[in-house]
Amino acid sequence: MTITAERVLQGDPLKIADRCDQCGAQAFVRVVFGRNRDLLFCGHHYQRHEPVLMARHPYVNVVDERHRINQKPSLSANAE
């Protein structure tokens, strides 16, 4: 399923500190349900949940920055 252009927001970019609500990896997608109600997803969790989210909540807005994955590697939590 693809996202329609109306759903994609050009809001504030996600930060490296933004983490997936499901696994804690760096978030690349924000799904905005309303004022102060959003979910953050890493790329693979958004891909897994996108069909259900769009079917159940067709009017949510999405900030999708998956094109940034692997552009600049983030530091590992265990990096020295």
N, C-alpha and C positions, 0 to 999 in steps of 0.2 A: 504494500500500500504506500502511496506517495502522499506527501503533505501538499495541500493546496497553498498557493502563494499567499492567500489571505491569512493563513494561520501562522506564517512565519513572521516573527517580530524582529526588528532591528534595534533592540534595546541595548542596555549595558552588556558588554561582553562578559562571558563567564571568566572567573579568575581561577588561577591554579589551585587556590584554597577551596574552591567549590567542589564538593564531593558527592558522588552518587549516593542517593538515599538507600540503595539496596546493598551495595557492596563496599562503598568507601573509596573506589577508584576515582580518578579525576573525572569530573562531570563535563560533558560536552553538549548536553541538551537540558533545557529548562522547559517544563510544561507548566504554563500559567493558567490556573483555574479561576482566578479572580484576585481581588485585592488581598495581598499577603498570603495567598494560597498557591504554592507551587511545589513541584517535584523536580529533583535533579537526577539525571541519569548519565551513566557512562554510555559509550557508543553501543556496546553489545546488549545492555539491558534495555535501552530505548528501542533498539531493533526488535528485541523479543516482545516488548509490551506495546509497541506502537499500534498494531491492528486493534487490540482491545481498547486502548485509550481512545482512539479515534472513533470507534464504534459506540462506546458508552458516553463519550464527552465530545461530540462533534464540533462544539464551539470553543474549545480551548485554544489558547495561543501557544506557539512553540518557538523557542529560541534554539535553533539547531546549528551548532558549530562543529559538527563532526568532520567538516572539511579541514579542521585544524589538527586532527589526530595525526601524530607523528611528524608534524611540521617542525616542532622544536621539542626535543625530548625533555621531559620534566625530571627533576631530581628524585631519585629513589629515597624512600624514607630511611634506607639503610646505607646511603652513600656516605663515604668518608671524606 
